[in-house]
Amino acid sequence: MNHIDNGDPERHEEATREPWPGVLKYWRTISAEAFDDPTRAEVIAFVRATTTTIPEWQRAISGDADAAIGMVMHCKAPSSIGIRVDFPMTVLLSCAFEDPGAALALSQKLRQMPLEARLRTKLATSWQVANLLLALRRPRKGTTRD
């Protein structure tokens, strides 16, 4: 049976015999500009299909970017990536498509991940650019766009 390393060297979890869905790897393999509408929809549908009784997770899964950011920002950098990293980062990814704060948080967390340096830089930079583009599209509070 396979084991999933959750970043805690003293704890491993047994994986199911079936592999985890590929969508859980998108946050660490696809740059922001490479996401097309069907792939975005796949991520969002996967996240929204998740159920939990934990209120913070419920909010994040339903698209609350602040809740998704809160779930990952205070976590220490993992030594390896498993389901305990992939799932919350995928939830954050689902928010990062539309929310500049989530895109920036994704960029910052990517810089801490144990990925190949060139890929890590490429992905983190792509989400930093996405943050800027999303911020430009959003009207400022108290103003309207014509």
LOMILO-541473 format. One record per atom (N, C-alpha, C): residue in three letters; atom name; x, y, z; residue number from 1. Coordinates in Angstrom, 1 decimal, m for minus. Layout:
N
+------+------+--------+--------+--------+-----+
| code | site |     xx |     yy |     zz | pos |
+------+------+--------+--------+--------+-----+
|  ala |   CA |      X |      Y |      Z | NUM |
...
+------+------+--------+--------+--------+-----+
//
This chain:
146
+------+------+--------+--------+--------+-----+
| code | site |     xx |     yy |     zz | pos |
+------+------+--------+--------+--------+-----+
|  met |    N |    0.8 |   m1.2 |    0.0 |   1 |
|  met |   CA |    0.0 |    0.0 |    0.0 |   1 |
|  met |    C |    0.9 |    1.2 |    0.0 |   1 |
|  asn |    N |    0.5 |    2.3 |   m0.7 |   2 |
|  asn |   CA |    1.2 |    3.5 |   m0.8 |   2 |
|  asn |    C |    1.0 |    4.3 |    0.5 |   2 |
|  his |    N |    2.0 |    5.2 |    0.7 |   3 |
|  his |   CA |    1.9 |    6.1 |    1.8 |   3 |
|  his |    C |    2.0 |    7.5 |    1.3 |   3 |
|  ile |    N |    1.2 |    8.4 |    1.9 |   4 |
|  ile |   CA |    1.2 |    9.8 |    1.6 |   4 |
|  ile |    C |    2.0 |   10.6 |    2.7 |   4 |
|  asp |    N |    3.0 |   11.3 |    2.3 |   5 |
|  asp |   CA |    3.8 |   12.0 |    3.3 |   5 |
|  asp |    C |    3.1 |   13.4 |    3.4 |   5 |
|  asn |    N |    2.6 |   13.7 |    4.6 |   6 |
|  asn |   CA |    2.0 |   15.0 |    4.8 |   6 |
|  asn |    C |    2.9 |   16.1 |    5.2 |   6 |
|  gly |    N |    4.2 |   15.9 |    5.2 |   7 |
|  gly |   CA |    5.1 |   16.9 |    5.6 |   7 |
|  gly |    C |    5.6 |   16.7 |    7.0 |   7 |
|  asp |    N |    5.0 |   15.8 |    7.7 |   8 |
|  asp |   CA |    5.3 |   15.5 |    9.1 |   8 |
|  asp |    C |    6.1 |   14.2 |    9.1 |   8 |
|  pro |    N |    7.4 |   14.2 |    9.4 |   9 |
|  pro |   CA |    8.3 |   13.0 |    9.2 |   9 |
|  pro |    C |    7.9 |   11.9 |   10.1 |   9 |
|  glu |    N |    7.1 |   12.2 |   11.2 |  10 |
|  glu |   CA |    6.7 |   11.1 |   12.1 |  10 |
|  glu |    C |    5.4 |   10.5 |   11.8 |  10 |
|  arg |    N |    4.7 |   11.0 |   10.8 |  11 |
|  arg |   CA |    3.4 |   10.5 |   10.5 |  11 |
|  arg |    C |    3.2 |   10.3 |    9.0 |  11 |
|  his |    N |    2.7 |    9.2 |    8.6 |  12 |
|  his |   CA |    2.4 |    8.9 |    7.2 |  12 |
|  his |    C |    0.9 |    8.3 |    7.2 |  12 |
|  glu |    N |    0.2 |    8.5 |    6.1 |  13 |
|  glu |   CA |   m1.1 |    8.0 |    6.0 |  13 |
|  glu |    C |   m1.1 |    7.0 |    4.8 |  13 |
|  glu |    N |   m1.9 |    6.0 |    5.0 |  14 |
|  glu |   CA |   m2.0 |    5.0 |    3.9 |  14 |
|  glu |    C |   m2.9 |    5.6 |    2.8 |  14 |
|  ala |    N |   m2.6 |    5.5 |    1.6 |  15 |
|  ala |   CA |   m3.4 |    5.9 |    0.5 |  15 |
|  ala |    C |   m4.4 |    4.8 |    0.1 |  15 |
|  thr |    N |   m5.4 |    5.2 |   m0.5 |  16 |
|  thr |   CA |   m6.3 |    4.3 |   m1.0 |  16 |
|  thr |    C |   m5.7 |    3.6 |   m2.2 |  16 |
|  arg |    N |   m6.2 |    2.5 |   m2.7 |  17 |
|  arg |   CA |   m5.6 |    1.8 |   m3.8 |  17 |
|  arg |    C |   m5.8 |    2.6 |   m5.1 |  17 |
|  glu |    N |   m6.8 |    3.5 |   m5.1 |  18 |
|  glu |   CA |   m7.0 |    4.3 |   m6.3 |  18 |
|  glu |    C |   m6.1 |    5.6 |   m6.1 |  18 |
|  pro |    N |   m5.5 |    6.1 |   m7.2 |  19 |
|  pro |   CA |   m4.7 |    7.3 |   m7.1 |  19 |
|  pro |    C |   m5.6 |    8.5 |   m6.9 |  19 |
|  trp |    N |   m5.0 |    9.5 |   m6.3 |  20 |
|  trp |   CA |   m5.8 |   10.8 |   m6.1 |  20 |
|  trp |    C |   m6.1 |   11.4 |   m7.4 |  20 |
|  pro |    N |   m7.2 |   12.1 |   m7.5 |  21 |
|  pro |   CA |   m7.5 |   12.8 |   m8.8 |  21 |
|  pro |    C |   m6.4 |   13.8 |   m9.2 |  21 |
|  gly |    N |   m6.1 |   13.8 |  m10.5 |  22 |
|  gly |   CA |   m5.1 |   14.6 |  m11.1 |  22 |
|  gly |    C |   m5.3 |   16.1 |  m10.8 |  22 |
|  val |    N |   m6.6 |   16.5 |  m10.7 |  23 |
|  val |   CA |   m6.9 |   17.9 |  m10.4 |  23 |
|  val |    C |   m6.1 |   18.4 |   m9.2 |  23 |
|  leu |    N |   m5.8 |   17.6 |   m8.2 |  24 |
|  leu |   CA |   m5.1 |   18.0 |   m7.0 |  24 |
|  leu |    C |   m3.7 |   18.4 |   m7.3 |  24 |
|  lys |    N |   m3.1 |   18.1 |   m8.5 |  25 |
|  lys |   CA |   m1.8 |   18.5 |   m8.8 |  25 |
|  lys |    C |   m1.7 |   19.8 |   m9.7 |  25 |
|  tyr |    N |   m2.8 |   20.3 |  m10.1 |  26 |
|  tyr |   CA |   m2.8 |   21.4 |  m11.0 |  26 |
|  tyr |    C |   m2.1 |   22.6 |  m10.4 |  26 |
|  trp |    N |   m2.4 |   22.9 |   m9.1 |  27 |
|  trp |   CA |   m1.8 |   24.1 |   m8.5 |  27 |
|  trp |    C |   m0.3 |   24.1 |   m8.6 |  27 |
|  arg |    N |    0.3 |   22.9 |   m8.7 |  28 |
|  arg |   CA |    1.8 |   22.8 |   m8.7 |  28 |
|  arg |    C |    2.4 |   22.4 |  m10.0 |  28 |
|  thr |    N |    1.5 |   22.3 |  m11.0 |  29 |
|  thr |   CA |    2.0 |   21.9 |  m12.4 |  29 |
|  thr |    C |    1.6 |   22.9 |  m13.5 |  29 |
|  ile |    N |    0.6 |   23.7 |  m13.3 |  30 |
|  ile |   CA |    0.0 |   24.5 |  m14.4 |  30 |
|  ile |    C |    0.1 |   26.0 |  m14.0 |  30 |
|  ser |    N |    0.7 |   26.8 |  m14.8 |  31 |
|  ser |   CA |    0.9 |   28.2 |  m14.5 |  31 |
|  ser |    C |   m0.5 |   28.9 |  m14.7 |  31 |
|  ala |    N |   m0.6 |   30.1 |  m14.1 |  32 |
|  ala |   CA |   m1.9 |   30.8 |  m14.1 |  32 |
|  ala |    C |   m2.4 |   31.0 |  m15.5 |  32 |
|  glu |    N |   m1.6 |   31.5 |  m16.4 |  33 |
|  glu |   CA |   m2.0 |   31.8 |  m17.8 |  33 |
|  glu |    C |   m2.4 |   30.6 |  m18.6 |  33 |
|  ala |    N |   m2.0 |   29.4 |  m18.2 |  34 |
|  ala |   CA |   m2.3 |   28.2 |  m18.9 |  34 |
|  ala |    C |   m3.6 |   27.6 |  m18.6 |  34 |
|  phe |    N |   m4.3 |   28.1 |  m17.6 |  35 |
|  phe |   CA |   m5.6 |   27.6 |  m17.2 |  35 |
|  phe |    C |   m6.6 |   28.1 |  m18.3 |  35 |
|  asp |    N |   m7.3 |   27.1 |  m18.9 |  36 |
|  asp |   CA |   m8.4 |   27.5 |  m19.8 |  36 |
|  asp |    C |   m9.7 |   27.3 |  m19.0 |  36 |
|  asp |    N |  m10.8 |   27.8 |  m19.7 |  37 |
|  asp |   CA |  m12.1 |   27.7 |  m19.0 |  37 |
|  asp |    C |  m12.5 |   26.3 |  m18.6 |  37 |
|  pro |    N |  m12.3 |   25.2 |  m19.4 |  38 |
|  pro |   CA |  m12.7 |   23.9 |  m19.0 |  38 |
|  pro |    C |  m11.8 |   23.4 |  m17.8 |  38 |
|  thr |    N |  m10.6 |   23.8 |  m17.7 |  39 |
|  thr |   CA |   m9.7 |   23.3 |  m16.6 |  39 |
|  thr |    C |  m10.1 |   24.1 |  m15.3 |  39 |
|  arg |    N |  m10.4 |   25.4 |  m15.5 |  40 |
|  arg |   CA |  m10.9 |   26.1 |  m14.3 |  40 |
|  arg |    C |  m12.1 |   25.5 |  m13.8 |  40 |
|  ala |    N |  m13.1 |   25.2 |  m14.7 |  41 |
|  ala |   CA |  m14.3 |   24.6 |  m14.3 |  41 |
|  ala |    C |  m14.1 |   23.3 |  m13.6 |  41 |
|  glu |    N |  m13.2 |   22.5 |  m14.1 |  42 |
|  glu |   CA |  m12.9 |   21.2 |  m13.5 |  42 |
|  glu |    C |  m12.4 |   21.4 |  m12.0 |  42 |
|  val |    N |  m11.5 |   22.3 |  m11.8 |  43 |
|  val |   CA |  m11.0 |   22.6 |  m10.4 |  43 |
|  val |    C |  m12.2 |   23.0 |   m9.5 |  43 |
|  ile |    N |  m12.9 |   24.0 |  m10.0 |  44 |
|  ile |   CA |  m14.0 |   24.5 |   m9.2 |  44 |
|  ile |    C |  m15.1 |   23.4 |   m8.9 |  44 |
|  ala |    N |  m15.4 |   22.6 |   m9.9 |  45 |
|  ala |   CA |  m16.4 |   21.5 |   m9.7 |  45 |
|  ala |    C |  m15.8 |   20.5 |   m8.7 |  45 |
|  phe |    N |  m14.6 |   20.2 |   m8.8 |  46 |
|  phe |   CA |  m14.0 |   19.2 |   m7.8 |  46 |
|  phe |    C |  m14.0 |   19.8 |   m6.4 |  46 |
|  val |    N |  m13.7 |   21.0 |   m6.2 |  47 |
|  val |   CA |  m13.7 |   21.6 |   m4.9 |  47 |
|  val |    C |  m15.1 |   21.7 |   m4.3 |  47 |
|  arg |    N |  m16.0 |   22.2 |   m5.2 |  48 |
|  arg |   CA |  m17.4 |   22.3 |   m4.7 |  48 |
|  arg |    C |  m18.1 |   21.0 |   m4.4 |  48 |
|  ala |    N |  m17.6 |   19.9 |   m5.0 |  49 |
|  ala |   CA |  m18.2 |   18.6 |   m4.7 |  49 |
|  ala |    C |  m17.7 |   18.0 |   m3.4 |  49 |
|  thr |    N |  m16.8 |   18.7 |   m2.7 |  50 |
|  thr |   CA |  m16.3 |   18.2 |   m1.5 |  50 |
|  thr |    C |  m17.2 |   18.6 |   m0.3 |  50 |
|  thr |    N |  m17.3 |   17.7 |    0.6 |  51 |
|  thr |   CA |  m18.2 |   17.9 |    1.8 |  51 |
|  thr |    C |  m17.4 |   17.9 |    3.1 |  51 |
|  thr |    N |  m17.8 |   18.7 |    4.0 |  52 |
|  thr |   CA |  m17.1 |   18.7 |    5.3 |  52 |
|  thr |    C |  m18.1 |   19.3 |    6.3 |  52 |
|  thr |    N |  m17.8 |   19.0 |    7.6 |  53 |
|  thr |   CA |  m18.6 |   19.6 |    8.7 |  53 |
|  thr |    C |  m17.8 |   20.7 |    9.4 |  53 |
|  ile |    N |  m16.6 |   21.0 |    8.9 |  54 |
|  ile |   CA |  m15.8 |   22.1 |    9.5 |  54 |
|  ile |    C |  m16.1 |   23.4 |    8.9 |  54 |
|  pro |    N |  m16.7 |   24.4 |    9.7 |  55 |
|  pro |   CA |  m17.2 |   25.6 |    9.1 |  55 |
|  pro |    C |  m16.1 |   26.4 |    8.2 |  55 |
|  glu |    N |  m14.9 |   26.5 |    8.7 |  56 |
|  glu |   CA |  m13.9 |   27.2 |    7.9 |  56 |
|  glu |    C |  m13.7 |   26.5 |    6.5 |  56 |
|  trp |    N |  m13.7 |   25.2 |    6.5 |  57 |
|  trp |   CA |  m13.5 |   24.5 |    5.2 |  57 |
|  trp |    C |  m14.8 |   24.7 |    4.4 |  57 |
|  gln |    N |  m15.9 |   24.7 |    5.0 |  58 |
|  gln |   CA |  m17.2 |   24.9 |    4.3 |  58 |
|  gln |    C |  m17.2 |   26.2 |    3.5 |  58 |
|  arg |    N |  m16.7 |   27.3 |    4.2 |  59 |
|  arg |   CA |  m16.6 |   28.6 |    3.6 |  59 |
|  arg |    C |  m15.6 |   28.6 |    2.5 |  59 |
|  ala |    N |  m14.5 |   28.0 |    2.7 |  60 |
|  ala |   CA |  m13.4 |   28.0 |    1.7 |  60 |
|  ala |    C |  m13.9 |   27.2 |    0.4 |  60 |
|  ile |    N |  m14.5 |   26.0 |    0.7 |  61 |
|  ile |   CA |  m15.0 |   25.2 |   m0.4 |  61 |
|  ile |    C |  m16.1 |   25.9 |   m1.2 |  61 |
|  ser |    N |  m16.9 |   26.7 |   m0.6 |  62 |
|  ser |   CA |  m17.9 |   27.4 |   m1.3 |  62 |
|  ser |    C |  m17.4 |   28.7 |   m2.0 |  62 |
|  gly |    N |  m16.1 |   29.0 |   m1.9 |  63 |
|  gly |   CA |  m15.6 |   30.1 |   m2.7 |  63 |
|  gly |    C |  m15.1 |   31.3 |   m1.9 |  63 |
|  asp |    N |  m15.2 |   31.2 |   m0.5 |  64 |
|  asp |   CA |  m14.8 |   32.3 |    0.3 |  64 |
|  asp |    C |  m13.2 |   32.3 |    0.3 |  64 |
|  ala |    N |  m12.7 |   33.3 |   m0.4 |  65 |
|  ala |   CA |  m11.2 |   33.4 |   m0.6 |  65 |
|  ala |    C |  m10.5 |   33.7 |    0.7 |  65 |
|  asp |    N |  m11.1 |   34.5 |    1.6 |  66 |
|  asp |   CA |  m10.5 |   34.8 |    2.9 |  66 |
|  asp |    C |  m10.3 |   33.5 |    3.7 |  66 |
|  ala |    N |  m11.3 |   32.6 |    3.7 |  67 |
|  ala |   CA |  m11.2 |   31.4 |    4.4 |  67 |
|  ala |    C |  m10.2 |   30.5 |    3.8 |  67 |
|  ala |    N |  m10.1 |   30.4 |    2.4 |  68 |
|  ala |   CA |   m9.1 |   29.6 |    1.8 |  68 |
|  ala |    C |   m7.7 |   30.1 |    2.1 |  68 |
|  ile |    N |   m7.5 |   31.4 |    2.1 |  69 |
|  ile |   CA |   m6.2 |   32.0 |    2.4 |  69 |
|  ile |    C |   m5.9 |   31.6 |    3.8 |  69 |
|  gly |    N |   m6.8 |   31.8 |    4.7 |  70 |
|  gly |   CA |   m6.6 |   31.5 |    6.1 |  70 |
|  gly |    C |   m6.1 |   30.1 |    6.4 |  70 |
|  met |    N |   m6.6 |   29.1 |    5.6 |  71 |
|  met |   CA |   m6.3 |   27.7 |    5.8 |  71 |
|  met |    C |   m4.8 |   27.4 |    5.5 |  71 |
|  val |    N |   m4.2 |   28.2 |    4.6 |  72 |
|  val |   CA |   m2.9 |   27.9 |    4.1 |  72 |
|  val |    C |   m1.8 |   28.8 |    4.6 |  72 |
|  met |    N |   m2.1 |   30.0 |    4.9 |  73 |
|  met |   CA |   m1.1 |   31.1 |    5.1 |  73 |
|  met |    C |   m0.2 |   30.8 |    6.3 |  73 |
|  his |    N |   m0.7 |   30.2 |    7.3 |  74 |
|  his |   CA |    0.0 |   30.1 |    8.6 |  74 |
|  his |    C |    0.7 |   28.7 |    8.7 |  74 |
|  cys |    N |    0.5 |   27.9 |    7.6 |  75 |
|  cys |   CA |    1.1 |   26.5 |    7.6 |  75 |
|  cys |    C |    2.6 |   26.7 |    7.3 |  75 |
|  lys |    N |    3.4 |   25.9 |    8.0 |  76 |
|  lys |   CA |    4.8 |   25.9 |    7.7 |  76 |
|  lys |    C |    5.1 |   25.2 |    6.3 |  76 |
|  ala |    N |    6.2 |   25.5 |    5.8 |  77 |
|  ala |   CA |    6.6 |   25.0 |    4.5 |  77 |
|  ala |    C |    6.8 |   23.5 |    4.6 |  77 |
|  pro |    N |    6.2 |   22.7 |    3.8 |  78 |
|  pro |   CA |    6.3 |   21.2 |    3.9 |  78 |
|  pro |    C |    7.6 |   20.7 |    3.4 |  78 |
|  ser |    N |    8.1 |   19.6 |    3.9 |  79 |
|  ser |   CA |    9.3 |   18.9 |    3.3 |  79 |
|  ser |    C |    8.9 |   18.1 |    2.1 |  79 |
|  ser |    N |    7.7 |   17.7 |    1.9 |  80 |
|  ser |   CA |    7.2 |   17.0 |    0.7 |  80 |
|  ser |    C |    5.7 |   17.3 |    0.6 |  80 |
|  ile |    N |    5.2 |   17.0 |   m0.6 |  81 |
|  ile |   CA |    3.8 |   17.3 |   m0.9 |  81 |
|  ile |    C |    3.0 |   16.0 |   m1.0 |  81 |
|  gly |    N |    1.9 |   16.0 |   m0.2 |  82 |
|  gly |   CA |    1.0 |   14.9 |   m0.2 |  82 |
|  gly |    C |   m0.4 |   15.5 |   m0.2 |  82 |
|  ile |    N |   m1.4 |   14.7 |    0.1 |  83 |
|  ile |   CA |   m2.8 |   15.1 |    0.1 |  83 |
|  ile |    C |   m3.1 |   16.3 |    1.1 |  83 |
|  arg |    N |   m2.3 |   16.3 |    2.2 |  84 |
|  arg |   CA |   m2.6 |   17.3 |    3.2 |  84 |
|  arg |    C |   m2.0 |   18.7 |    2.7 |  84 |
|  val |    N |   m1.3 |   18.7 |    1.7 |  85 |
|  val |   CA |   m0.8 |   20.0 |    1.0 |  85 |
|  val |    C |   m1.7 |   20.2 |   m0.2 |  85 |
|  asp |    N |   m1.8 |   19.2 |   m1.0 |  86 |
|  asp |   CA |   m2.5 |   19.3 |   m2.3 |  86 |
|  asp |    C |   m4.0 |   19.8 |   m2.1 |  86 |
|  phe |    N |   m4.7 |   19.2 |   m1.1 |  87 |
|  phe |   CA |   m6.1 |   19.6 |   m1.1 |  87 |
|  phe |    C |   m6.3 |   21.0 |   m0.7 |  87 |
|  pro |    N |   m5.7 |   21.6 |    0.4 |  88 |
|  pro |   CA |   m5.9 |   23.0 |    0.7 |  88 |
|  pro |    C |   m5.4 |   23.9 |   m0.4 |  88 |
|  met |    N |   m4.3 |   23.5 |   m1.0 |  89 |
|  met |   CA |   m3.8 |   24.4 |   m2.1 |  89 |
|  met |    C |   m4.7 |   24.3 |   m3.3 |  89 |
|  thr |    N |   m5.4 |   23.2 |   m3.6 |  90 |
|  thr |   CA |   m6.4 |   23.2 |   m4.6 |  90 |
|  thr |    C |   m7.6 |   24.0 |   m4.3 |  90 |
|  val |    N |   m8.0 |   24.1 |   m3.0 |  91 |
|  val |   CA |   m9.1 |   24.9 |   m2.6 |  91 |
|  val |    C |   m8.7 |   26.4 |   m2.8 |  91 |
|  leu |    N |   m7.5 |   26.7 |   m2.5 |  92 |
|  leu |   CA |   m7.0 |   28.1 |   m2.7 |  92 |
|  leu |    C |   m6.9 |   28.4 |   m4.2 |  92 |
|  leu |    N |   m6.5 |   27.5 |   m5.0 |  93 |
|  leu |   CA |   m6.4 |   27.6 |   m6.4 |  93 |
|  leu |    C |   m7.8 |   28.0 |   m7.0 |  93 |
|  ser |    N |   m8.8 |   27.3 |   m6.5 |  94 |
|  ser |   CA |  m10.2 |   27.5 |   m7.0 |  94 |
|  ser |    C |  m10.6 |   29.0 |   m6.7 |  94 |
|  cys |    N |  m10.1 |   29.6 |   m5.7 |  95 |
|  cys |   CA |  m10.4 |   31.0 |   m5.4 |  95 |
|  cys |    C |   m9.5 |   31.9 |   m6.2 |  95 |
|  ala |    N |   m8.3 |   31.5 |   m6.5 |  96 |
|  ala |   CA |   m7.3 |   32.4 |   m7.1 |  96 |
|  ala |    C |   m7.7 |   32.7 |   m8.5 |  96 |
|  phe |    N |   m8.6 |   32.0 |   m9.1 |  97 |
|  phe |   CA |   m9.0 |   32.3 |  m10.5 |  97 |
|  phe |    C |   m9.7 |   33.7 |  m10.6 |  97 |
|  glu |    N |  m10.4 |   34.1 |   m9.5 |  98 |
|  glu |   CA |  m11.2 |   35.3 |   m9.5 |  98 |
|  glu |    C |  m10.8 |   36.3 |   m8.4 |  98 |
|  asp |    N |  m10.0 |   35.9 |   m7.4 |  99 |
|  asp |   CA |   m9.7 |   36.8 |   m6.3 |  99 |
|  asp |    C |   m8.2 |   37.1 |   m6.3 |  99 |
|  pro |    N |   m7.9 |   38.4 |   m6.3 | 100 |
|  pro |   CA |   m6.5 |   38.8 |   m6.4 | 100 |
|  pro |    C |   m5.7 |   38.4 |   m5.1 | 100 |
|  gly |    N |   m6.4 |   38.5 |   m3.9 | 101 |
|  gly |   CA |   m5.7 |   38.1 |   m2.7 | 101 |
|  gly |    C |   m5.4 |   36.6 |   m2.7 | 101 |
|  ala |    N |   m6.3 |   35.8 |   m3.2 | 102 |
|  ala |   CA |   m6.0 |   34.3 |   m3.3 | 102 |
|  ala |    C |   m4.9 |   34.1 |   m4.3 | 102 |
|  ala |    N |   m4.9 |   34.8 |   m5.4 | 103 |
|  ala |   CA |   m3.8 |   34.6 |   m6.3 | 103 |
|  ala |    C |   m2.4 |   35.0 |   m5.7 | 103 |
|  leu |    N |   m2.4 |   36.0 |   m4.9 | 104 |
|  leu |   CA |   m1.2 |   36.5 |   m4.3 | 104 |
|  leu |    C |   m0.8 |   35.4 |   m3.2 | 104 |
|  ala |    N |   m1.7 |   34.9 |   m2.4 | 105 |
|  ala |   CA |   m1.4 |   33.9 |   m1.4 | 105 |
|  ala |    C |   m0.9 |   32.7 |   m2.1 | 105 |
|  leu |    N |   m1.5 |   32.3 |   m3.2 | 106 |
|  leu |   CA |   m1.0 |   31.1 |   m3.9 | 106 |
|  leu |    C |    0.4 |   31.3 |   m4.4 | 106 |
|  ser |    N |    0.7 |   32.5 |   m4.9 | 107 |
|  ser |   CA |    2.1 |   32.8 |   m5.3 | 107 |
|  ser |    C |    3.1 |   32.7 |   m4.2 | 107 |
|  gln |    N |    2.7 |   33.3 |   m3.0 | 108 |
|  gln |   CA |    3.6 |   33.2 |   m1.8 | 108 |
|  gln |    C |    3.8 |   31.8 |   m1.3 | 108 |
|  lys |    N |    2.7 |   31.0 |   m1.3 | 109 |
|  lys |   CA |    2.9 |   29.6 |   m0.8 | 109 |
|  lys |    C |    3.7 |   28.8 |   m1.8 | 109 |
|  leu |    N |    3.5 |   29.0 |   m3.1 | 110 |
|  leu |   CA |    4.3 |   28.3 |   m4.1 | 110 |
|  leu |    C |    5.8 |   28.5 |   m3.9 | 110 |
|  arg |    N |    6.2 |   29.7 |   m3.5 | 111 |
|  arg |   CA |    7.6 |   30.0 |   m3.3 | 111 |
|  arg |    C |    8.2 |   29.1 |   m2.1 | 111 |
|  gln |    N |    7.3 |   28.6 |   m1.3 | 112 |
|  gln |   CA |    7.8 |   27.8 |   m0.1 | 112 |
|  gln |    C |    7.8 |   26.3 |   m0.4 | 112 |
|  met |    N |    7.3 |   25.9 |   m1.5 | 113 |
|  met |   CA |    7.0 |   24.5 |   m1.7 | 113 |
|  met |    C |    8.3 |   23.7 |   m2.2 | 113 |
|  pro |    N |    8.4 |   22.5 |   m1.9 | 114 |
|  pro |   CA |    9.5 |   21.7 |   m2.3 | 114 |
|  pro |    C |    9.4 |   21.2 |   m3.8 | 114 |
|  leu |    N |    9.4 |   22.2 |   m4.7 | 115 |
|  leu |   CA |    9.3 |   21.9 |   m6.1 | 115 |
|  leu |    C |   10.7 |   22.2 |   m6.7 | 115 |
|  glu |    N |   10.9 |   21.7 |   m7.9 | 116 |
|  glu |   CA |   12.1 |   22.0 |   m8.7 | 116 |
|  glu |    C |   12.1 |   23.6 |   m8.8 | 116 |
|  ala |    N |   13.3 |   24.2 |   m8.6 | 117 |
|  ala |   CA |   13.4 |   25.6 |   m8.5 | 117 |
|  ala |    C |   12.8 |   26.4 |   m9.6 | 117 |
|  arg |    N |   13.1 |   25.9 |  m10.8 | 118 |
|  arg |   CA |   12.7 |   26.6 |  m12.0 | 118 |
|  arg |    C |   11.1 |   26.6 |  m12.1 | 118 |
|  leu |    N |   10.5 |   25.4 |  m11.9 | 119 |
|  leu |   CA |    9.1 |   25.3 |  m11.9 | 119 |
|  leu |    C |    8.5 |   26.1 |  m10.8 | 119 |
|  arg |    N |    9.0 |   26.1 |   m9.6 | 120 |
|  arg |   CA |    8.5 |   26.9 |   m8.5 | 120 |
|  arg |    C |    8.5 |   28.4 |   m8.8 | 120 |
|  thr |    N |    9.6 |   28.9 |   m9.4 | 121 |
|  thr |   CA |    9.6 |   30.3 |   m9.8 | 121 |
|  thr |    C |    8.6 |   30.6 |  m10.8 | 121 |
|  lys |    N |    8.5 |   29.8 |  m11.8 | 122 |
|  lys |   CA |    7.6 |   30.0 |  m12.9 | 122 |
|  lys |    C |    6.1 |   30.1 |  m12.4 | 122 |
|  leu |    N |    5.8 |   29.1 |  m11.6 | 123 |
|  leu |   CA |    4.4 |   29.0 |  m11.1 | 123 |
|  leu |    C |    4.1 |   30.2 |  m10.2 | 123 |
|  ala |    N |    5.0 |   30.5 |   m9.3 | 124 |
|  ala |   CA |    4.8 |   31.6 |   m8.3 | 124 |
|  ala |    C |    4.7 |   32.9 |   m9.0 | 124 |
|  thr |    N |    5.6 |   33.1 |  m10.0 | 125 |
|  thr |   CA |    5.5 |   34.4 |  m10.8 | 125 |
|  thr |    C |    4.2 |   34.5 |  m11.6 | 125 |
|  ser |    N |    3.8 |   33.4 |  m12.1 | 126 |
|  ser |   CA |    2.5 |   33.5 |  m12.9 | 126 |
|  ser |    C |    1.3 |   33.9 |  m12.0 | 126 |
|  trp |    N |    1.3 |   33.4 |  m10.8 | 127 |
|  trp |   CA |    0.2 |   33.8 |   m9.9 | 127 |
|  trp |    C |    0.4 |   35.2 |   m9.4 | 127 |
|  gln |    N |    1.6 |   35.7 |   m9.3 | 128 |
|  gln |   CA |    1.8 |   37.1 |   m8.9 | 128 |
|  gln |    C |    1.3 |   38.0 |  m10.0 | 128 |
|  val |    N |    1.6 |   37.6 |  m11.2 | 129 |
|  val |   CA |    1.0 |   38.4 |  m12.4 | 129 |
|  val |    C |   m0.5 |   38.3 |  m12.4 | 129 |
|  ala |    N |   m1.0 |   37.2 |  m12.1 | 130 |
|  ala |   CA |   m2.5 |   37.0 |  m12.1 | 130 |
|  ala |    C |   m3.1 |   37.9 |  m11.0 | 130 |
|  asn |    N |   m2.4 |   38.0 |   m9.9 | 131 |
|  asn |   CA |   m2.8 |   38.9 |   m8.8 | 131 |
|  asn |    C |   m3.0 |   40.3 |   m9.3 | 131 |
|  leu |    N |   m1.9 |   40.8 |  m10.0 | 132 |
|  leu |   CA |   m1.9 |   42.2 |  m10.5 | 132 |
|  leu |    C |   m3.1 |   42.4 |  m11.6 | 132 |
|  leu |    N |   m3.2 |   41.4 |  m12.4 | 133 |
|  leu |   CA |   m4.3 |   41.5 |  m13.5 | 133 |
|  leu |    C |   m5.7 |   41.5 |  m12.8 | 133 |
|  leu |    N |   m5.9 |   40.6 |  m11.9 | 134 |
|  leu |   CA |   m7.2 |   40.6 |  m11.2 | 134 |
|  leu |    C |   m7.4 |   41.9 |  m10.4 | 134 |
|  ala |    N |   m6.4 |   42.4 |   m9.8 | 135 |
|  ala |   CA |   m6.6 |   43.7 |   m9.0 | 135 |
|  ala |    C |   m6.9 |   44.8 |   m9.9 | 135 |
|  leu |    N |   m6.4 |   44.8 |  m11.1 | 136 |
|  leu |   CA |   m6.7 |   45.9 |  m12.1 | 136 |
|  leu |    C |   m8.1 |   45.8 |  m12.6 | 136 |
|  arg |    N |   m8.7 |   44.6 |  m12.6 | 137 |
|  arg |   CA |  m10.1 |   44.4 |  m13.1 | 137 |
|  arg |    C |  m11.1 |   44.7 |  m12.1 | 137 |
|  arg |    N |  m10.7 |   44.7 |  m10.8 | 138 |
|  arg |   CA |  m11.7 |   44.9 |   m9.7 | 138 |
|  arg |    C |  m11.8 |   46.4 |   m9.5 | 138 |
|  pro |    N |  m13.1 |   46.9 |   m9.4 | 139 |
|  pro |   CA |  m13.3 |   48.3 |   m9.0 | 139 |
|  pro |    C |  m12.9 |   48.5 |   m7.6 | 139 |
|  arg |    N |  m12.4 |   49.7 |   m7.3 | 140 |
|  arg |   CA |  m12.0 |   50.0 |   m5.9 | 140 |
|  arg |    C |  m13.3 |   50.2 |   m5.1 | 140 |
|  lys |    N |  m13.2 |   50.0 |   m3.8 | 141 |
|  lys |   CA |  m14.4 |   50.1 |   m2.9 | 141 |
|  lys |    C |  m14.8 |   51.6 |   m3.0 | 141 |
|  gly |    N |  m16.1 |   51.8 |   m3.1 | 142 |
|  gly |   CA |  m16.7 |   53.1 |   m3.2 | 142 |
|  gly |    C |  m16.7 |   53.7 |   m4.6 | 142 |
|  thr |    N |  m16.2 |   53.0 |   m5.6 | 143 |
|  thr |   CA |  m16.3 |   53.5 |   m6.9 | 143 |
|  thr |    C |  m17.0 |   52.5 |   m7.8 | 143 |
|  thr |    N |  m17.4 |   53.0 |   m9.0 | 144 |
|  thr |   CA |  m18.0 |   52.1 |   m9.9 | 144 |
|  thr |    C |  m17.3 |   52.2 |  m11.2 | 144 |
|  arg |    N |  m17.4 |   51.1 |  m12.0 | 145 |
|  arg |   CA |  m16.7 |   51.1 |  m13.3 | 145 |
|  arg |    C |  m17.8 |   51.4 |  m14.3 | 145 |
|  asp |    N |  m17.3 |   52.1 |  m15.3 | 146 |
|  asp |   CA |  m18.2 |   52.4 |  m16.5 | 146 |
|  asp |    C |  m17.9 |   51.5 |  m17.6 | 146 |
+------+------+--------+--------+--------+-----+
//
